[in-house]
Amino acid sequence: MPRIDAVASDYLDRVTIVAVAGRSTPDASALKVGDWFSPERLLWGYDDGIWDLYGVVGQPVAFLISGDDHVVGSWFGGQSEQQIREVLDLLVAAEG
């Protein structure tokens, strides 16, 4: 999350980044906001159901979802800031 947060400000006008916590409690997750990412750059929420919807078995995991709600990419594990920028640039280019 800190790496995604670091690049988020460069994409604010083109990409909405949402952090969805689960498998914990809403209160415990809320304590991490501000430590792991800035709520001014990333939206966040708590939803165990989304883990089931996307078949998430562990974290960290990221999904790239197009404006028409299609999963266009995903990765499990950490990525460098450069790798995150590359996939966000591809998503932005695909959205036109």
N, CA, C and O atoms as CSV, one atom per row, in Angstrom:
chain,resi,resn,atom,element,x,y,z
A,1,MET,N,N,0.809,-1.206,0.000
A,1,MET,CA,C,0.000,0.000,0.000
A,1,MET,C,C,0.849,1.265,0.000
A,1,MET,O,O,0.507,2.216,-0.703
A,2,PRO,N,N,1.937,1.316,0.756
A,2,PRO,CA,C,2.736,2.548,0.705
A,2,PRO,C,C,3.271,2.865,-0.693
A,2,PRO,O,O,3.365,4.035,-1.064
A,3,ARG,N,N,3.619,1.850,-1.463
A,3,ARG,CA,C,4.115,2.103,-2.826
A,3,ARG,C,C,2.991,2.583,-3.737
A,3,ARG,O,O,3.187,3.495,-4.540
A,4,ILE,N,N,1.825,1.977,-3.615
A,4,ILE,CA,C,0.690,2.438,-4.410
A,4,ILE,C,C,0.342,3.871,-4.026
A,4,ILE,O,O,0.066,4.703,-4.891
A,5,ASP,N,N,0.358,4.151,-2.747
A,5,ASP,CA,C,0.084,5.502,-2.264
A,5,ASP,C,C,1.088,6.504,-2.831
A,5,ASP,O,O,0.725,7.634,-3.160
A,6,ALA,N,N,2.342,6.091,-2.944
A,6,ALA,CA,C,3.395,6.987,-3.434
A,6,ALA,C,C,3.161,7.429,-4.877
A,6,ALA,O,O,3.538,8.540,-5.248
A,7,VAL,N,N,2.550,6.581,-5.688
A,7,VAL,CA,C,2.310,6.950,-7.090
A,7,VAL,C,C,0.906,7.490,-7.324
A,7,VAL,O,O,0.635,8.060,-8.381
A,8,ALA,N,N,0.025,7.325,-6.374
A,8,ALA,CA,C,-1.392,7.672,-6.557
A,8,ALA,C,C,-1.607,9.124,-6.960
A,8,ALA,O,O,-2.468,9.413,-7.791
A,9,SER,N,N,-0.842,10.032,-6.388
A,9,SER,CA,C,-1.082,11.447,-6.695
A,9,SER,C,C,-0.840,11.769,-8.159
A,9,SER,O,O,-1.405,12.734,-8.675
A,10,ASP,N,N,-0.017,10.988,-8.840
A,10,ASP,CA,C,0.238,11.217,-10.263
A,10,ASP,C,C,-0.906,10.737,-11.159
A,10,ASP,O,O,-0.916,11.019,-12.357
A,11,TYR,N,N,-1.871,10.009,-10.581
A,11,TYR,CA,C,-2.954,9.422,-11.364
A,11,TYR,C,C,-4.336,9.856,-10.878
A,11,TYR,O,O,-5.343,9.326,-11.349
A,12,LEU,N,N,-4.402,10.794,-9.960
A,12,LEU,CA,C,-5.676,11.171,-9.338
A,12,LEU,C,C,-6.757,11.551,-10.335
A,12,LEU,O,O,-7.929,11.242,-10.124
A,13,ASP,N,N,-6.382,12.211,-11.406
A,13,ASP,CA,C,-7.384,12.668,-12.370
A,13,ASP,C,C,-7.744,11.594,-13.403
A,13,ASP,O,O,-8.625,11.811,-14.234
A,14,ARG,N,N,-7.068,10.432,-13.358
A,14,ARG,CA,C,-7.300,9.395,-14.371
A,14,ARG,C,C,-7.675,8.024,-13.810
A,14,ARG,O,O,-8.298,7.221,-14.505
A,15,VAL,N,N,-7.303,7.753,-12.564
A,15,VAL,CA,C,-7.512,6.436,-11.976
A,15,VAL,C,C,-8.034,6.600,-10.557
A,15,VAL,O,O,-7.511,7.410,-9.792
A,16,THR,N,N,-9.051,5.844,-10.204
A,16,THR,CA,C,-9.526,5.811,-8.824
A,16,THR,C,C,-8.917,4.587,-8.165
A,16,THR,O,O,-9.088,3.464,-8.640
A,17,ILE,N,N,-8.213,4.806,-7.081
A,17,ILE,CA,C,-7.581,3.707,-6.362
A,17,ILE,C,C,-8.359,3.479,-5.074
A,17,ILE,O,O,-8.581,4.399,-4.288
A,18,VAL,N,N,-8.764,2.234,-4.879
A,18,VAL,CA,C,-9.568,1.875,-3.716
A,18,VAL,C,C,-8.859,0.752,-2.961
A,18,VAL,O,O,-8.516,-0.274,-3.549
A,19,ALA,N,N,-8.646,0.941,-1.691
A,19,ALA,CA,C,-8.084,-0.093,-0.826
A,19,ALA,C,C,-9.240,-0.739,-0.073
A,19,ALA,O,O,-9.998,-0.056,0.615
A,20,VAL,N,N,-9.372,-2.054,-0.205
A,20,VAL,CA,C,-10.466,-2.768,0.458
A,20,VAL,C,C,-9.870,-3.747,1.458
A,20,VAL,O,O,-9.209,-4.714,1.080
A,21,ALA,N,N,-10.108,-3.490,2.713
A,21,ALA,CA,C,-9.628,-4.378,3.767
A,21,ALA,C,C,-10.636,-5.491,4.005
A,21,ALA,O,O,-11.822,-5.354,3.707
A,22,GLY,N,N,-10.144,-6.582,4.542
A,22,GLY,CA,C,-11.014,-7.700,4.888
A,22,GLY,C,C,-10.269,-8.680,5.759
A,22,GLY,O,O,-9.062,-8.560,5.969
A,23,ARG,N,N,-11.001,-9.649,6.260
A,23,ARG,CA,C,-10.439,-10.697,7.103
A,23,ARG,C,C,-9.818,-10.134,8.380
A,23,ARG,O,O,-8.829,-10.661,8.889
A,24,SER,N,N,-10.393,-9.094,8.870
A,24,SER,CA,C,-9.966,-8.446,10.106
A,24,SER,C,C,-11.225,-7.877,10.737
A,24,SER,O,O,-12.246,-8.557,10.828
A,25,THR,N,N,-11.148,-6.633,11.170
A,25,THR,CA,C,-12.336,-5.918,11.627
A,25,THR,C,C,-12.273,-4.512,11.059
A,25,THR,O,O,-11.183,-4.016,10.776
A,26,PRO,N,N,-13.407,-3.861,10.885
A,26,PRO,CA,C,-13.366,-2.482,10.399
A,26,PRO,C,C,-12.536,-1.572,11.307
A,26,PRO,O,O,-11.801,-0.718,10.811
A,27,ASP,N,N,-12.641,-1.738,12.606
A,27,ASP,CA,C,-11.872,-0.882,13.524
A,27,ASP,C,C,-10.374,-1.106,13.395
A,27,ASP,O,O,-9.601,-0.148,13.356
A,28,ALA,N,N,-9.959,-2.371,13.327
A,28,ALA,CA,C,-8.531,-2.672,13.181
A,28,ALA,C,C,-7.995,-2.136,11.860
A,28,ALA,O,O,-6.879,-1.620,11.796
A,29,SER,N,N,-8.799,-2.262,10.807
A,29,SER,CA,C,-8.383,-1.757,9.501
A,29,SER,C,C,-8.274,-0.239,9.503
A,29,SER,O,O,-7.347,0.319,8.915
A,30,ALA,N,N,-9.203,0.422,10.151
A,30,ALA,CA,C,-9.193,1.888,10.200
A,30,ALA,C,C,-7.928,2.414,10.868
A,30,ALA,O,O,-7.468,3.509,10.547
A,31,LEU,N,N,-7.367,1.650,11.787
A,31,LEU,CA,C,-6.139,2.082,12.463
A,31,LEU,C,C,-4.951,2.147,11.512
A,31,LEU,O,O,-3.991,2.872,11.775
A,32,LYS,N,N,-5.001,1.407,10.420
A,32,LYS,CA,C,-3.895,1.384,9.450
A,32,LYS,C,C,-3.963,2.538,8.448
A,32,LYS,O,O,-2.954,2.900,7.843
A,33,VAL,N,N,-5.150,3.108,8.276
A,33,VAL,CA,C,-5.283,4.245,7.365
A,33,VAL,C,C,-4.433,5.372,7.919
A,33,VAL,O,O,-4.487,5.668,9.112
A,34,GLY,N,N,-3.664,5.990,7.073
A,34,GLY,CA,C,-2.756,7.034,7.516
A,34,GLY,C,C,-1.357,6.488,7.722
A,34,GLY,O,O,-0.377,7.184,7.457
A,35,ASP,N,N,-1.247,5.243,8.195
A,35,ASP,CA,C,0.062,4.600,8.304
A,35,ASP,C,C,0.463,3.988,6.967
A,35,ASP,O,O,1.605,4.126,6.529
A,36,TRP,N,N,-0.481,3.311,6.326
A,36,TRP,CA,C,-0.179,2.603,5.083
A,36,TRP,C,C,-0.454,3.426,3.844
A,36,TRP,O,O,0.178,3.211,2.810
A,37,PHE,N,N,-1.391,4.373,3.925
A,37,PHE,CA,C,-1.706,5.204,2.762
A,37,PHE,C,C,-2.470,6.437,3.220
A,37,PHE,O,O,-2.979,6.504,4.339
A,38,SER,N,N,-2.531,7.407,2.322
A,38,SER,CA,C,-3.225,8.661,2.595
A,38,SER,C,C,-4.673,8.567,2.138
A,38,SER,O,O,-4.925,8.306,0.962
A,39,PRO,N,N,-5.634,8.773,3.039
A,39,PRO,CA,C,-7.040,8.719,2.618
A,39,PRO,C,C,-7.423,9.865,1.672
A,39,PRO,O,O,-8.519,9.856,1.113
A,40,GLU,N,N,-6.547,10.836,1.489
A,40,GLU,CA,C,-6.803,11.903,0.517
A,40,GLU,C,C,-6.539,11.424,-0.909
A,40,GLU,O,O,-7.093,11.977,-1.859
A,41,ARG,N,N,-5.694,10.399,-1.066
A,41,ARG,CA,C,-5.352,9.893,-2.403
A,41,ARG,C,C,-6.043,8.577,-2.735
A,41,ARG,O,O,-6.308,8.293,-3.903
A,42,LEU,N,N,-6.333,7.780,-1.728
A,42,LEU,CA,C,-6.936,6.471,-1.946
A,42,LEU,C,C,-8.243,6.382,-1.178
A,42,LEU,O,O,-8.325,6.767,-0.012
A,43,LEU,N,N,-9.256,5.871,-1.846
A,43,LEU,CA,C,-10.494,5.558,-1.147
A,43,LEU,C,C,-10.276,4.246,-0.401
A,43,LEU,O,O,-9.420,3.450,-0.788
A,44,TRP,N,N,-11.023,4.019,0.638
A,44,TRP,CA,C,-10.858,2.746,1.326
A,44,TRP,C,C,-12.158,2.332,1.996
A,44,TRP,O,O,-13.050,3.144,2.241
A,45,GLY,N,N,-12.227,1.061,2.276
A,45,GLY,CA,C,-13.389,0.521,2.952
A,45,GLY,C,C,-13.094,-0.868,3.455
A,45,GLY,O,O,-11.999,-1.397,3.267
A,46,TYR,N,N,-14.077,-1.447,4.090
A,46,TYR,CA,C,-13.942,-2.794,4.635
A,46,TYR,C,C,-15.053,-3.660,4.056
A,46,TYR,O,O,-16.228,-3.302,4.139
A,47,ASP,N,N,-14.683,-4.809,3.464
A,47,ASP,CA,C,-15.692,-5.671,2.863
A,47,ASP,C,C,-15.131,-7.081,2.692
A,47,ASP,O,O,-14.368,-7.339,1.761
A,48,ASP,N,N,-15.506,-7.987,3.585
A,48,ASP,CA,C,-15.072,-9.376,3.442
A,48,ASP,C,C,-15.619,-10.004,2.159
A,48,ASP,O,O,-14.971,-10.873,1.575
A,49,GLY,N,N,-16.792,-9.579,1.721
A,49,GLY,CA,C,-17.418,-10.163,0.541
A,49,GLY,C,C,-16.616,-9.975,-0.724
A,49,GLY,O,O,-16.671,-10.816,-1.621
A,50,ILE,N,N,-15.875,-8.892,-0.815
A,50,ILE,CA,C,-15.101,-8.644,-2.027
A,50,ILE,C,C,-13.973,-9.661,-2.173
A,50,ILE,O,O,-13.545,-9.963,-3.287
A,51,TRP,N,N,-13.494,-10.187,-1.047
A,51,TRP,CA,C,-12.470,-11.235,-1.109
A,51,TRP,C,C,-13.034,-12.452,-1.847
A,51,TRP,O,O,-12.373,-13.029,-2.711
A,52,ASP,N,N,-14.251,-12.828,-1.496
A,52,ASP,CA,C,-14.886,-13.968,-2.155
A,52,ASP,C,C,-15.194,-13.663,-3.619
A,52,ASP,O,O,-14.993,-14.512,-4.487
A,53,LEU,N,N,-15.676,-12.470,-3.889
A,53,LEU,CA,C,-16.037,-12.071,-5.250
A,53,LEU,C,C,-14.859,-12.211,-6.213
A,53,LEU,O,O,-15.026,-12.674,-7.341
A,54,TYR,N,N,-13.670,-11.810,-5.765
A,54,TYR,CA,C,-12.489,-11.850,-6.627
A,54,TYR,C,C,-11.580,-13.047,-6.354
A,54,TYR,O,O,-10.510,-13.161,-6.952
A,55,GLY,N,N,-11.998,-13.937,-5.455
A,55,GLY,CA,C,-11.206,-15.128,-5.176
A,55,GLY,C,C,-9.888,-14.837,-4.487
A,55,GLY,O,O,-8.898,-15.529,-4.723
A,56,VAL,N,N,-9.864,-13.831,-3.646
A,56,VAL,CA,C,-8.641,-13.454,-2.936
A,56,VAL,C,C,-8.389,-14.447,-1.808
A,56,VAL,O,O,-9.264,-14.698,-0.980
A,57,VAL,N,N,-7.186,-15.004,-1.785
A,57,VAL,CA,C,-6.834,-15.966,-0.738
A,57,VAL,C,C,-5.787,-15.417,0.219
A,57,VAL,O,O,-5.514,-16.030,1.250
A,58,GLY,N,N,-5.209,-14.292,-0.101
A,58,GLY,CA,C,-4.194,-13.686,0.757
A,58,GLY,C,C,-3.896,-12.281,0.291
A,58,GLY,O,O,-4.446,-11.804,-0.702
A,59,GLN,N,N,-3.035,-11.644,1.008
A,59,GLN,CA,C,-2.680,-10.278,0.652
A,59,GLN,C,C,-1.182,-10.073,0.800
A,59,GLN,O,O,-0.533,-10.810,1.542
A,60,PRO,N,N,-0.633,-9.113,0.128
A,60,PRO,CA,C,-1.287,-8.090,-0.676
A,60,PRO,C,C,-1.641,-8.596,-2.071
A,60,PRO,O,O,-0.926,-9.400,-2.668
A,61,VAL,N,N,-2.749,-8.106,-2.556
A,61,VAL,CA,C,-3.194,-8.415,-3.913
A,61,VAL,C,C,-3.800,-7.146,-4.499
A,61,VAL,O,O,-4.423,-6.360,-3.785
A,62,ALA,N,N,-3.617,-6.953,-5.780
A,62,ALA,CA,C,-4.163,-5.769,-6.448
A,62,ALA,C,C,-4.881,-6.205,-7.725
A,62,ALA,O,O,-4.450,-7.132,-8.411
A,63,PHE,N,N,-5.972,-5.526,-8.025
A,63,PHE,CA,C,-6.729,-5.760,-9.251
A,63,PHE,C,C,-6.854,-4.443,-9.993
A,63,PHE,O,O,-7.094,-3.400,-9.385
A,64,LEU,N,N,-6.692,-4.492,-11.303
A,64,LEU,CA,C,-6.933,-3.339,-12.161
A,64,LEU,C,C,-8.286,-3.569,-12.818
A,64,LEU,O,O,-8.483,-4.555,-13.528
A,65,ILE,N,N,-9.205,-2.661,-12.579
A,65,ILE,CA,C,-10.563,-2.806,-13.086
A,65,ILE,C,C,-10.873,-1.615,-13.976
A,65,ILE,O,O,-10.735,-0.463,-13.564
A,66,SER,N,N,-11.289,-1.903,-15.190
A,66,SER,CA,C,-11.571,-0.844,-16.166
A,66,SER,C,C,-12.832,-0.082,-15.785
A,66,SER,O,O,-13.579,-0.482,-14.892
A,67,GLY,N,N,-13.048,1.013,-16.479
A,67,GLY,CA,C,-14.229,1.835,-16.248
A,67,GLY,C,C,-15.529,1.106,-16.515
A,67,GLY,O,O,-16.578,1.497,-16.004
A,68,ASP,N,N,-15.472,0.038,-17.321
A,68,ASP,CA,C,-16.675,-0.757,-17.575
A,68,ASP,C,C,-16.684,-2.043,-16.738
A,68,ASP,O,O,-17.337,-3.023,-17.097
A,69,ASP,N,N,-15.958,-2.025,-15.632
A,69,ASP,CA,C,-15.972,-3.082,-14.602
A,69,ASP,C,C,-15.378,-4.419,-15.026
A,69,ASP,O,O,-15.803,-5.458,-14.522
A,70,HIS,N,N,-14.422,-4.422,-15.924
A,70,HIS,CA,C,-13.722,-5.649,-16.296
A,70,HIS,C,C,-12.359,-5.686,-15.614
A,70,HIS,O,O,-11.655,-4.677,-15.567
A,71,VAL,N,N,-11.991,-6.845,-15.087
A,71,VAL,CA,C,-10.655,-7.008,-14.522
A,71,VAL,C,C,-9.687,-7.102,-15.697
A,71,VAL,O,O,-9.763,-8.029,-16.503
A,72,VAL,N,N,-8.781,-6.142,-15.784
A,72,VAL,CA,C,-7.832,-6.109,-16.893
A,72,VAL,C,C,-6.427,-6.497,-16.455
A,72,VAL,O,O,-5.519,-6.587,-17.281
A,73,GLY,N,N,-6.250,-6.721,-15.182
A,73,GLY,CA,C,-4.954,-7.144,-14.670
A,73,GLY,C,C,-5.012,-7.329,-13.175
A,73,GLY,O,O,-5.912,-6.828,-12.501
A,74,SER,N,N,-4.040,-8.054,-12.670
A,74,SER,CA,C,-3.936,-8.238,-11.226
A,74,SER,C,C,-2.525,-8.701,-10.892
A,74,SER,O,O,-1.787,-9.158,-11.765
A,75,TRP,N,N,-2.162,-8.578,-9.628
A,75,TRP,CA,C,-0.906,-9.146,-9.171
A,75,TRP,C,C,-1.017,-9.473,-7.696
A,75,TRP,O,O,-1.754,-8.832,-6.946
A,76,PHE,N,N,-0.268,-10.482,-7.304
A,76,PHE,CA,C,-0.190,-10.885,-5.915
A,76,PHE,C,C,1.210,-10.565,-5.420
A,76,PHE,O,O,2.196,-10.878,-6.087
A,77,GLY,N,N,1.295,-9.955,-4.277
A,77,GLY,CA,C,2.592,-9.592,-3.723
A,77,GLY,C,C,2.924,-8.146,-4.015
A,77,GLY,O,O,2.172,-7.431,-4.677
A,78,GLY,N,N,4.041,-7.747,-3.517
A,78,GLY,CA,C,4.474,-6.363,-3.692
A,78,GLY,C,C,5.035,-6.103,-5.075
A,78,GLY,O,O,5.558,-7.002,-5.735
A,79,GLN,N,N,4.917,-4.866,-5.495
A,79,GLN,CA,C,5.467,-4.408,-6.768
A,79,GLN,C,C,6.271,-3.142,-6.498
A,79,GLN,O,O,5.995,-2.416,-5.543
A,80,SER,N,N,7.249,-2.885,-7.329
A,80,SER,CA,C,8.004,-1.638,-7.193
A,80,SER,C,C,7.141,-0.476,-7.680
A,80,SER,O,O,6.144,-0.680,-8.373
A,81,GLU,N,N,7.529,0.735,-7.314
A,81,GLU,CA,C,6.799,1.908,-7.805
A,81,GLU,C,C,6.812,1.938,-9.328
A,81,GLU,O,O,5.805,2.282,-9.948
A,82,GLN,N,N,7.932,1.585,-9.932
A,82,GLN,CA,C,8.028,1.592,-11.395
A,82,GLN,C,C,7.057,0.576,-12.012
A,82,GLN,O,O,6.395,0.881,-13.004
A,83,GLN,N,N,6.968,-0.614,-11.440
A,83,GLN,CA,C,6.035,-1.621,-11.959
A,83,GLN,C,C,4.589,-1.148,-11.826
A,83,GLN,O,O,3.776,-1.358,-12.726
A,84,ILE,N,N,4.275,-0.514,-10.709
A,84,ILE,CA,C,2.920,0.003,-10.510
A,84,ILE,C,C,2.618,1.086,-11.537
A,84,ILE,O,O,1.532,1.104,-12.116
A,85,ARG,N,N,3.562,1.981,-11.768
A,85,ARG,CA,C,3.369,3.030,-12.783
A,85,ARG,C,C,3.139,2.428,-14.173
A,85,ARG,O,O,2.286,2.895,-14.928
A,86,GLU,N,N,3.899,1.401,-14.495
A,86,GLU,CA,C,3.761,0.789,-15.810
A,86,GLU,C,C,2.363,0.214,-16.015
A,86,GLU,O,O,1.772,0.409,-17.077
A,87,VAL,N,N,1.824,-0.487,-15.026
A,87,VAL,CA,C,0.493,-1.069,-15.214
A,87,VAL,C,C,-0.589,-0.002,-15.170
A,87,VAL,O,O,-1.596,-0.119,-15.870
A,88,LEU,N,N,-0.404,1.028,-14.369
A,88,LEU,CA,C,-1.389,2.127,-14.359
A,88,LEU,C,C,-1.361,2.881,-15.679
A,88,LEU,O,O,-2.410,3.290,-16.178
A,89,ASP,N,N,-0.176,3.070,-16.251
A,89,ASP,CA,C,-0.085,3.716,-17.561
A,89,ASP,C,C,-0.803,2.891,-18.630
A,89,ASP,O,O,-1.466,3.449,-19.504
A,90,LEU,N,N,-0.672,1.564,-18.561
A,90,LEU,CA,C,-1.384,0.703,-19.513
A,90,LEU,C,C,-2.889,0.810,-19.322
A,90,LEU,O,O,-3.640,0.849,-20.296
A,91,LEU,N,N,-3.328,0.858,-18.070
A,91,LEU,CA,C,-4.763,0.988,-17.806
A,91,LEU,C,C,-5.286,2.317,-18.334
A,91,LEU,O,O,-6.349,2.358,-18.954
A,92,VAL,N,N,-4.563,3.390,-18.100
A,92,VAL,CA,C,-4.969,4.716,-18.573
A,92,VAL,C,C,-5.026,4.725,-20.100
A,92,VAL,O,O,-5.968,5.259,-20.686
A,93,ALA,N,N,-4.027,4.138,-20.736
A,93,ALA,CA,C,-3.998,4.109,-22.211
A,93,ALA,C,C,-5.158,3.294,-22.766
A,93,ALA,O,O,-5.727,3.655,-23.796
A,94,ALA,N,N,-5.513,2.212,-22.108
A,94,ALA,CA,C,-6.611,1.363,-22.567
A,94,ALA,C,C,-7.954,2.070,-22.429
A,94,ALA,O,O,-8.870,1.834,-23.216
A,95,GLU,N,N,-8.064,2.922,-21.443
A,95,GLU,CA,C,-9.316,3.654,-21.208
A,95,GLU,C,C,-9.469,4.793,-22.206
A,95,GLU,O,O,-10.573,5.284,-22.440
A,96,GLY,N,N,-8.330,5.215,-22.801
A,96,GLY,CA,C,-8.367,6.268,-23.815
A,96,GLY,C,C,-8.719,7.565,-23.258
A,96,GLY,O,O,-8.791,8.553,-23.989
